[in-house]
Amino acid sequence: MEKLKGALVVGSLRLFALLPWRAVQSLGAMIGWLMWKLPNGSREVVRINLAKCFPELTAAEHDKLVGRSLMDIGRTLTESACAWVWPAHKSLARVREVEGLEVLEAALASGKGVVGITSHLGNWEVLNHFYCSQCKPIIFYRPPKLKAVDDLLREQRVQLGNRVAPSTKEGILSVIKEVRKGGAVGIPADPEPSLSSGMFVPFCGTTALTSKFVPGMLAGGKAVGVFLHALRLEDGSGYKVILEAAPEGMYSEDTHTAVAAMSGVVEKYVRAYPSQYMWSMKRFKKRPEGEERWY
């Protein structure tokens, strides 16, 4: 059964990738619109997350943002199918603007290890190709449950000569070793970690359990941090990649200061592009002691 499910999912992704770009966008928006209008678990997670993170919104504004978010989630799905199936250069052609490339260039020239930091905002699969076109990092990721999908992703994510590392003990060690020897890695900052691997810090008007992993690698200036995001352009033609140096606080030896500084940067981008965040993630599944669960 798992093989059948995997074959169906991979087959669907390959079909999406055959469509013209505008059709890819339209189909993704339609999938998201249906998720908005029809009862489903993802819609409820988005509603809960947005209600908690943007309590200042009126009921009408909240519902509108729920719809925009789900339609952008749908677009991310179909666009990512293209990034997983197309040759890398075809995805890179959709990067229309780049801001802050000199930040990455300076980090790579520093002689230290470079930690590329992103989040589930915009299209991180296109971002992966962009980052790997600039250097040869190890990309850290959580493997999907279906083996066929994982096989496809592992193959497509290394088109430009980089490597990937799953979120296992071995994968974590390979990332740490790469940074220590002066190499580059790419890590998402926002997947919810275990309680022992994270701490609760401010995020979008609430708190979120946030990983200590990235700040731990930067502490004391042992490596250089660079934030990267590929944001969808309003006209749907492609993406703008924005790069930004990690703030001074992320290099602090005080873990809470460093983790909060990292969360603050992610929050800044999420507030600037709220509909492009993956609000369907159960980002706030674990709550501080004594606080009721959200989901």
C-alpha positions in Angstrom: 0.0 0.0 0.0 2.8 2.4 0.8 4.4 1.8 -2.6 1.1 2.5 -4.3 0.6 5.7 -2.3 4.1 6.8 -3.1 3.7 6.1 -6.8 0.4 8.1 -6.9 2.0 11.1 -5.2 5.1 11.1 -7.3 3.0 10.6 -10.4 0.8 13.6 -9.4 3.9 15.8 -8.8 5.3 14.9 -12.3 1.9 15.8 -13.9 1.9 19.2 -12.1 5.4 19.8 -13.5 4.2 19.3 -17.1 1.9 22.3 -16.9 2.7 25.8 -18.1 3.8 28.1 -15.3 0.6 30.1 -15.1 -1.4 26.8 -15.0 0.8 25.6 -12.1 0.0 28.8 -10.2 -3.7 28.6 -11.0 -4.0 25.0 -10.1 -2.2 25.6 -6.8 -4.5 28.5 -6.0 -7.6 26.4 -6.8 -6.4 23.6 -4.5 -5.9 26.2 -1.8 -9.3 27.7 -2.4 -11.0 24.3 -2.0 -9.1 23.8 1.2 -10.5 27.2 2.4 -14.1 26.4 1.4 -14.3 22.7 2.3 -13.9 21.3 5.9 -10.5 19.8 6.4 -7.8 19.6 9.1 -5.3 21.9 7.4 -7.9 24.7 7.3 -8.5 24.4 11.0 -4.8 24.5 11.9 -4.4 27.6 9.8 -7.4 29.3 11.5 -6.1 28.5 14.9 -2.5 29.6 14.2 -3.6 32.9 12.6 -6.1 33.6 15.4 -3.4 33.2 18.0 -0.7 35.1 16.1 -2.8 37.9 14.7 -5.4 38.5 17.4 -5.8 42.2 16.3 -7.5 41.1 13.0 -11.3 41.5 12.7 -13.3 38.3 11.9 -13.5 39.4 8.2 -9.7 40.1 8.0 -8.9 36.8 9.7 -11.0 34.8 7.2 -9.5 36.7 4.3 -6.0 35.9 5.5 -6.9 32.2 6.1 -8.0 32.1 2.4 -4.9 33.9 1.1 -2.7 31.6 3.2 -4.3 28.4 2.0 -4.2 29.5 -1.7 -0.5 30.3 -1.2 0.0 26.9 0.4 -1.6 25.4 -2.7 0.7 27.4 -4.9 3.7 26.3 -2.9 2.7 22.7 -3.4 2.4 22.9 -7.2 5.4 25.1 -7.5 7.5 22.7 -5.4 6.4 19.9 -7.7 8.1 21.7 -10.5 11.2 22.3 -8.4 11.3 18.6 -7.6 10.9 17.5 -11.2 12.4 20.2 -13.4 16.2 20.5 -14.0 17.5 23.0 -11.5 18.3 25.7 -14.1 14.6 25.9 -15.1 13.6 26.7 -11.5 16.5 29.2 -11.2 15.1 31.0 -14.2 12.1 31.9 -12.0 14.3 33.9 -9.6 13.6 37.4 -10.9 15.2 39.5 -8.2 18.0 39.0 -5.7 18.6 41.3 -2.7 21.6 41.0 -0.4 23.8 38.5 -2.4 26.9 40.3 -1.1 26.0 39.1 2.4 26.4 35.5 1.3 29.5 36.3 -0.7 31.2 37.9 2.3 30.2 34.9 4.5 31.7 32.4 2.0 34.9 34.5 1.8 35.2 34.7 5.6 37.0 31.4 5.9 34.5 30.2 8.5 31.7 27.7 8.1 28.5 29.2 6.8 25.0 28.4 8.1 22.3 29.3 5.7 19.1 29.8 7.7 15.6 29.8 6.2 12.0 29.0 7.3 8.8 27.7 5.8 8.1 31.0 4.1 7.7 31.5 0.3 9.2 28.6 -1.7 12.1 26.9 0.1 12.5 24.3 -2.7 13.4 27.1 -5.3 15.6 28.6 -2.5 17.4 25.3 -2.2 18.4 25.5 -5.9 19.5 29.1 -5.6 21.6 28.5 -2.5 23.2 25.5 -4.1 24.0 27.5 -7.2 26.1 29.8 -5.0 28.0 27.2 -3.0 27.9 23.4 -2.3 26.1 23.1 1.0 24.7 20.2 2.9 20.9 20.8 3.1 19.3 19.6 6.3 15.8 18.2 6.0 13.1 16.1 7.5 12.4 13.1 5.3 8.8 12.6 4.2 7.0 9.5 5.3 6.6 8.0 1.8 9.9 6.4 0.6 9.1 7.1 -3.1 8.7 10.8 -2.3 11.9 10.9 -0.2 13.8 9.2 -3.0 12.6 11.8 -5.5 13.5 14.7 -3.2 17.0 13.3 -2.4 17.7 13.0 -6.1 16.4 16.4 -7.1 17.8 18.4 -4.2 21.4 17.4 -5.1 21.3 18.4 -8.8 23.9 21.1 -8.3 26.5 19.0 -6.6 25.5 19.6 -3.0 24.5 17.0 -0.5 21.5 16.4 1.8 21.3 15.3 5.4 18.2 13.9 7.0 17.2 15.0 10.5 18.8 11.9 12.1 21.7 11.7 14.6 24.0 10.9 11.6 22.6 13.8 9.6 23.1 16.2 12.5 26.7 15.1 13.0 27.4 15.5 9.3 26.1 19.1 9.3 28.1 20.0 12.4 31.3 18.5 10.9 30.7 20.4 7.7 30.5 23.7 9.5 33.5 23.0 11.7 35.7 22.4 8.6 34.6 25.7 7.0 31.9 24.3 4.7 28.3 25.5 4.1 25.0 24.1 5.3 21.3 25.0 4.9 18.9 24.6 7.9 15.3 25.6 8.4 14.9 27.5 11.6 11.2 26.8 12.4 10.4 23.1 12.6 9.3 22.4 16.2 12.0 20.5 18.0 11.8 18.2 21.0 11.5 19.9 24.4 15.1 19.1 25.2 16.4 20.6 21.9 14.5 23.9 22.0 13.2 26.7 24.2 10.1 28.9 24.2 10.8 32.3 22.8 8.6 35.1 21.5 7.1 34.6 18.0 4.3 36.6 16.4 2.6 37.7 19.6 2.9 34.3 21.3 5.7 31.9 22.1 7.0 29.0 20.0 9.3 26.2 21.0 12.3 27.0 18.8 15.5 24.9 18.1 18.8 25.7 19.7 20.7 24.0 17.0 21.5 26.9 14.7 22.4 29.4 17.4 24.6 26.7 19.0 26.7 26.5 15.8 27.1 30.3 15.7 27.8 30.9 19.4 30.9 33.0 19.9 31.4 33.5 16.2 32.4 30.0 15.4 30.5 30.2 12.1 28.7 32.9 10.0 24.9 32.9 9.7 23.0 34.1 6.7 19.2 34.2 6.4 17.7 33.3 3.0 14.1 33.4 1.7 12.6 33.0 -1.8 9.4 35.1 -1.7 6.7 34.8 -4.4 6.3 38.0 -6.4 2.8 39.5 -6.5 2.5 39.1 -10.3 3.1 35.4 -10.0 6.0 35.4 -12.4 8.6 34.0 -10.0 10.4 34.9 -6.9 12.6 37.5 -5.1 15.4 36.0 -3.0 16.3 38.1 0.0 19.5 37.4 1.9 20.3 39.0 5.3 23.2 38.6 7.8 22.3 37.0 11.1 21.9 39.6 13.8 24.6 40.1 16.5 22.3 38.5 19.1 22.5 35.2 17.4 26.2 34.9 18.1 25.6 35.3 21.9 26.8 32.7 24.3 23.5 33.1 26.1 21.3 30.6 24.4 18.0 32.3 25.1 19.3 35.6 23.7 20.5 33.8 20.5 17.4 31.7 20.0 15.1 34.7 20.5 17.2 36.7 18.0 16.8 34.0 15.4 13.0 33.8 16.0 12.8 37.6 15.7 14.2 37.6 12.2 11.8 34.9 11.1 8.9 36.8 12.6 10.0 39.9 10.7 9.7 38.1 7.4 6.4 36.3 8.4 4.8 39.6 9.3 6.0 41.2 6.0 4.6 38.2 3.9 2.0 36.6 6.2 0.1 34.7 3.6 3.3 33.0 2.3 4.0 31.2 5.6 3.1 27.5 6.0 0.5 28.1 8.6 -0.8 24.6 8.1 2.2 23.4 10.1 1.4 22.5 13.7 4.1 24.9 14.6 2.8 25.5 18.2 2.0 21.9 19.1 4.0 22.0 22.3 3.1 24.7 24.8 4.7 26.0 27.9 3.8 24.2 31.1 0.3 25.0 32.2 -0.9 26.3 28.9 -3.6 24.5 27.1 -2.8 22.8 23.8 -3.9 24.5 20.6 -4.7 21.4 18.5 
